[in-house]
Amino acid sequence: MSSRFQRLYAAGLARRGVDPKGSKTARLFAAGRDRLVKKLGEEAIEVIIEAVKGDREAVITESADLIYHLVMVWADLGIPPKEIWKEMDRREEARGIAEKL
């Protein structure tokens, strides 16, 4: 799974600075961090709404959108996925995989 995040991260970085007319990702980066983070929040809310409704298929679709926007925020901030996995490993070692510190 982590390789998929890495590919998504690399693809996002590759579209930074590309003509926004030809790429939704390039348009997202061109709009700036405020817009990028706002989209992340919107997608999180959409996951919540669909989960409350119990719509499994919509939660899957919205979760994919949420993950995409989260990884684009990482790319914007220069946070490679391996840093996230390192933190996840640290947490798992301290409390177990299913516990939050």
C-alpha positions in Angstrom: 0.0 0.0 0.0 2.7 2.5 0.8 4.0 2.3 -2.8 0.6 3.5 -4.0 0.9 6.5 -1.7 4.5 7.1 -3.0 3.3 7.0 -6.6 0.4 9.4 -5.9 2.8 11.7 -4.1 5.3 11.6 -7.0 2.5 12.2 -9.5 1.3 15.2 -7.5 4.8 16.7 -7.4 5.2 16.1 -11.1 2.1 18.2 -11.8 3.1 21.1 -9.7 3.9 24.0 -12.0 2.3 22.3 -15.0 -0.2 24.2 -17.0 -3.4 24.2 -14.9 -5.5 24.0 -18.0 -4.5 20.4 -18.6 -4.6 19.0 -15.1 -6.9 19.1 -12.2 -4.0 18.5 -9.9 -2.0 21.3 -11.4 -5.1 23.6 -10.9 -5.3 22.5 -7.3 -1.6 23.4 -6.6 -2.0 26.7 -8.6 -4.9 27.7 -6.4 -2.6 27.7 -3.4 -2.4 26.0 -0.1 -5.5 27.6 1.4 -7.6 26.0 -1.4 -5.8 22.7 -1.2 -6.4 22.4 2.6 -10.0 23.5 2.1 -10.6 20.7 -0.4 -9.1 18.3 2.1 -11.6 19.4 4.8 -14.5 19.2 2.3 -13.6 15.6 1.4 -13.3 14.7 5.1 -16.8 16.1 5.7 -18.2 14.2 2.7 -16.8 10.9 4.2 -18.5 11.7 7.5 -21.8 12.5 5.8 -21.8 9.3 3.8 -20.7 7.2 6.8 -23.6 8.6 8.9 -26.0 7.7 6.1 -24.5 4.3 6.0 -23.7 4.5 2.3 -20.8 2.1 1.9 -20.1 2.7 -1.8 -20.2 6.5 -1.3 -17.8 6.2 1.7 -15.4 4.2 -0.5 -15.5 6.9 -3.3 -15.2 9.8 -0.9 -12.4 8.1 1.0 -10.4 7.8 -2.2 -11.0 11.5 -2.7 -9.9 12.3 0.9 -6.7 10.2 0.5 -5.9 12.0 -2.8 -6.3 15.4 -1.2 -4.3 14.4 1.9 -1.4 13.2 -0.2 -1.5 16.5 -2.2 -1.3 18.4 1.1 1.8 16.3 2.0 3.3 17.1 -1.4 2.6 20.8 -0.9 4.4 20.7 2.4 7.2 18.5 1.3 6.2 15.6 3.5 7.1 12.3 1.8 4.8 9.3 2.7 7.8 7.6 4.4 7.7 10.2 7.1 4.1 9.4 7.8 4.8 5.7 7.9 7.7 6.4 10.3 5.3 8.1 12.7 2.8 5.2 12.3 5.6 2.8 13.2 6.5 4.8 16.2 2.9 4.8 17.4 2.5 1.1 16.8 5.7 0.4 18.8 4.5 2.6 21.7 0.8 1.5 21.9 -0.1 -1.0 19.3 -1.5 -0.5 15.8 -5.1 0.2 16.9 -4.3 2.8 19.6 -3.8 6.5 19.2 -1.2 8.1 21.4 
